[in-house]
Amino acid sequence: MTKRPGLIPLDRIQHHIFLIRGEKVMLSQHLAELYGVETGALNRAVKRNLDRFPPDFMFQLNQAEWNDLKCQIGISLAVCG
């Protein structure tokens, strides 16, 4: 019998969910971390299998959204304000 990996604690997931364009989203880097793969590998797998995902599964942030998100997660306080 193969061993199932343990469930990911809810708090580990919740702090990676952001509100963008009125939708709850996760960044590809956080999804990759949760799945234990590299971000590039996750993005390539999604692009190879687009028919398995709804049309609104992914989108690219514009510069203003990226700046706002950096402020939310504290990447660069110099950009905020």
Secondary structure as GFF3:
##gff-version 3
##sequence-region A 1 81
A	DSSP	alpha_helix	10	14	.	.	.	ID=ss1
A	DSSP	beta_strand	18	20	.	.	.	ID=ss2
A	DSSP	beta_strand	23	25	.	.	.	ID=ss3
A	DSSP	alpha_helix	28	35	.	.	.	ID=ss4
A	DSSP	alpha_helix	39	48	.	.	.	ID=ss5
A	DSSP	three_ten_helix	50	52	.	.	.	ID=ss6
A	DSSP	alpha_helix	63	73	.	.	.	ID=ss7
###
